C-alpha cells in the first residue's frame, strides 16, 4: 500500500461454488479519489463491492482501509457508507428518520442529532423535505436520502452500487453531476459500480473495466476511451468499428482486401504478415469529397441514417475490393449533416485519420 492510498485491495478472489466471480483484483485508491468499476452484467463488479463492504467474505486476498486490514471484519467495523441500487430506505421512517437512523446511538443529544440530520438534508438539496416518507418522494429524492444516510457517520469510504440505474435518464444526468460535486466537496474516497459507460466517463477520476471477474484495463476516462487495451474494452466503452482480417505490410501500413491503410499508432514493430483487426471510433471518421486525394480515403455508400439529436449515426457500406466489404458507422454533427445533405444510397468518400486507428493482433 502506497503512502497516499486510502484503500488497497490485494489479490481479491471470490468464488461461488467452482466459479470465480472475482479473480485476483488488486488496486490502490488514493484519498479523495472516485474510482469506478465498470463492466457488463455478471462481470463481478457488484460482488467485488460487497466484499469491500464486508457483506461478502473473500476466498483469497486482503482489504486494507487507511492502513488497517479489515478483511475479516464485519461491515459495522469498516466505517464505510453504502448506497444501494434499490435505495433500501425504511418505508415507515421519514427522510429525517432514515438519515438519522445510524446516529441514534451516538452521544449527540436530540438537538445535536436533529442539527446533523438537517445539515445532511441541506447538503443533498432536500431542505424542507425531512418530514416526508419515501413513498412521498420521487426516485431522485429517495436517492438523495440514501446518499445523506450513507454520509451521516462520516465514513472513510463511500460505496455506490449502481446508484442511478433506477432513475429516468434526465434525472440520472442531473444527479451524477451533483454526486460528483458533493464527493469532491467532501473529499470522501469513493468506489462506484456501474454498467453505464457514460456515468463512468463523466464521474470517475479513474475507471477499472472488468470482464469475467478480472480487471482488464484501468486508467483515466480519457486513457480508457482513446487507448482501449482490448477489443472488449473498445466496444464496451463507447462505440467502435472493427475491420477484421487486415494484414501487416512493411512500414506502418495494413492491407484489407485490395485497400491499404496507413496507421500511426506504434505498429511499425509488428512483423510483416501479422493478421490484425483494425478499429476506429465513429466520431473519428471524416467525410470528404469524392475523388479528393489524401491518406486513407475510401469510397462508401450510405445505408442508414439515425437521428440522435445533436448528431446523426450514419451506417455505411464500405467495399474494399473483391468480395471484401464491411459495414461501419460514422457520427456526424447535425449542422454538418444539413450542409452535406446525406441521404440513403448516396455515394460518399470517407477518411480514416492514421493517428486515430487502433490495431489489435488476432
N, C-alpha and C positions, 0 to 999 in steps of 0.2 A: 504493500500500500504506500503510495507516494504521500509526502507531507501535506499536499494540498487536497488529497482525496477526502471526501465526506463519507463515501460508501465504496467498498470494494467487494466484488463478487469473484470468488476464486474457484474455477472449475465446477460450477454448479451443475448437477445432474439430477434429474427426477424421472423415475420410471413408474409406469402403471402396468403391472404385470411384466411382460418381457419387452414392452415398448418403451424406449427412452424418449419422452416428450420434450425434455430439456437436456441438451448434450454439451457438457463441459463449457458452460458460458462463463467467461471471465471479463470483467470490465471495472475500471475505476471511474468514479463520478466526482467531479470537483464540487466544492462548496458553492451553492447558488446556481448550479447548472441545471437545465431542464433537458433530460435525455429521453428520447422516445424510442421504444421498441415497436417496430412496425413489421407487418407480415400478414399473410393470408390466414383465414380461419384454420385452426388446428396446427399452427406452426410452433406453439409452445409459449407464446408471449405472455398470456394471462397466467398460465401455470408458473412461469418464472416470477411474475409479480407477486403471486400468492406465496411463493417460497420466501421471497424477500420480506414480505409482511409477517411471516410466521404462521400463515393459515394452512400451509402445506409444509411437510418436512422433506428436505432433500435427501437423496440417497448417497450423494457424494458432494464434496465442496464445502466452502465456507462463506458466510455473510458477515462482513465487518462494517460497523457503522461508527464513525468517529473514533476509530482505533480500538473499538470494543467488539469482540466477536460475539455475535448474537445467534449463531447458527442453531442452537438448541433451545433458545429462549422462546416463551410464548409471545404472542402479539402484544399482550399487555405490558411487556417489559422491553419492548423495542423502541418506544416513543416514535411511532410512525402514525401519520394521518392517512386515512384511506377514503377515497371517493369511488364508489362502485358504479357500474353501468346502470344499475336499477335504482340508484339513489339510496335505497334501504332506509328511508325515513320511517319513524314511528307514526302511524296514521292517527293515533289517539293523542299525540302531543302537538302543540302549536309549533310554529317556526322557532319561537323562543325556547320552547321546551326541548326541541330537537338539538338546537345549537348548544344549549347549556347542559345537556344530559351528562356528558363526561366530566363536567365541572362540579357536579353536586357534592362530591366527596372532598373537594378542595376546600381549604380553610380560608375562603374569601369573604364569608358572610353573605347574607342575602343581597345587600346593596352592592358589594363587590361583584357578585355573580351577575346581578342584573346589569351593571355597568359594562362588564366584559361581554355579555351577550349582545347588548346594544351596539357596542363598538364593532363586534364582528359582523352584525347585520348591516351596519353602515358601510363597513369595508367592502361587502359584496353587493352593495347597492339595493338593500332591502329595508331601508329605514321606513318605519311605519307599517311594516308587514308582519311584525312579530307575533301578533295575536291570531293570525290565520293558520288553519290546519292545512296539511299537504294537499288535501282534495280541493282546497280553495285556491291553490296556487297553480300557475302554468308550469309546464315542464322545465322551462328555463329558470323560473323562480325556485322550483324544487332543487334543481341542480346547484343553485347558489346557496341554498340552505345546507345541502350536503357538503359543499366546499367550506362554508363557515364552520360547520360542525367538525370537519377534519382539521381545521386550523385552530380550534378552540384551545387545545392543550399545548400549543406552540411546539409542534413536532420537529424532530431533527430532519425528518424525511417525509415528503408528501408523495403518496402513490395514487395515480389516477388510472383507473381501469375503464377504457373506452368511455370517457366521461361525457361525450357529446353525442354518442351514437343514437340515442333515443329521441333526439330533438329534430325539429324541422330544419331544413337547410339554412334558411335565413337566420334562425336563432343560433345555429351552430357557428356560423361565420361571426356573429356578434360576440358570442361567449368565448370563442377561442382567443380573440384579441384581449378580452377582459381578463381571462385567466392568466394569459401570458404577462400582462401588465401587473396584475396582482402578485404573481410569482416573482417578478423582477423587483417590485417594490418591497416585498417582504424578504427577499433573498433566500427563500426556502429551497433547498435542494429537492428536485422533483424527478420521479420516474413516471413516465406515462406510456400506456399501452394503447395502440390504435391500429386499425386496419386501413384507416383513411390516409392516403398519401398526402392529401392537401393539408390535413391537420399537422402531420409530421413536418412537412416542409415549412409551414408558416409559424409553428410554435416552438420547434426544437432548437436548442443550441447544437445538439449532436443527435444523429439518427443511427440506430443499430437495426439493420434489416435481418430478419430471421427467416430461415427456411428449414423445415424438417427438424426443429428443435435446436438448431445451431445458428450462431451469428455469422452471416456470410459477408457482411460489409459494415463498417462503421465509418462515420465521418460527418462533417458539417453538411447541412442540406445542400449547399452548392456543390460540394465534392461528390456526394452520393448521386445527385441528379446529373451532373455534367461528366462524371467519370465512373459510371456504374461498372463494378468489377466483373459481373457475370451477366449473361442474357436474362436470367431470372430477375436480378435487380433492375436491369434496364427496362424490362417490361412491367415490373410492379410499380416502380417509382416513375410515374409519367407514362407517356406513350412512346413506342419505339418501332421503327420499321426495320425488318430484318431481310437481308438478301443472302440466302444460303448458297453454298457451292461455289464460292469465289476461290480463285487460286492465285497464290502469291507469285508475282513476276519479279524480275530483277529490279532493284531500287525500291521505291515506295508505291508501286502500282499493283493492282489486282485485276484479274480478268474474270468477268462473269458473262457467259455466253460469248458474244462477239464484241463485247464492250470492255474497255479498260477504264479503271477508276484510280485516280491518284489520291493517296491518303497521307496526311502529315500528322501521324499520331504514334510515333515511335515504333513503326513496323519494319523498318529497314533491316533489322537483325533477323527477321524471320527467314528461314531458308526458302529459296525458290521452290515452288511446287507444293507448299503448305496449303492445305484446304482450310478455309476460314468462312465465317459468317460476317458480313458487313452490316453495320447498323447505324441508323441516324434518326434524330428526332423529327417529327412532323413540322415543328416550327423552324427548323434549320433549312428546310427546302426552299429554294428561291425560284421564282418564276421569271423566265427570260423570253425574249422574242424569238420565234422560230428562225433558225439559221444563224443566230448570234454565236460568235466564237467565244471560247473560254474553256477552262478546265472543268471536267465532269459535267458537261451539258448533255442532257439526254432528251430524246423525244418521248412524249407521254400523251395519253388520251384521258379526258375527264370521264369518269364512270359514275360519280355520285357527288352530291353537294348536300351538306348537312349544316344548317344554320345553328350557331351556338351563341348567339348574342353579339359579343364583341368580335367574334371571328367565325369563319367557316371552316369545317373539317371537310377537305376535298379528297375523294378517293380517286386514285389514278391507276390506269393500266400502264405498265412500264415494260415494253418489249425490248429485249436485249439481244436479239438476233437468233435466227433459227427457231427452235421450239421453246427457247428460254423466255419466260415472261413472269412478271411479278405484279402484285397489287400493293401499292403503297399509299400512304396518307400524307397530306400536306395541310398545314394550318395557315390560313391567310386572313389578315385583318379585313373587317367588313368594308372599310373605305377602299382598300386596295381591290377588293373583290368587285366593287361597283365600277372602279376605273377599268379593270381588265375585262369586265363583262363575261366572266367564265360561265359556260353552260355545258350541259350534258353532251358527250361525244366530241367536244371541242378538242382539237389537237394543239398542244402547247409544248414548250420546252422548259425543262427544269434544270437547276444546277445544284449539285451537292458539294458544298464547300469542303475542301480536303481536310481542314482543321476541325471539322465538326463530325467527322466519321469515326465510329468506333469499330474495332476489329476483334473478333473472338475466334480463337483457334477451335476447330471442330474436334 
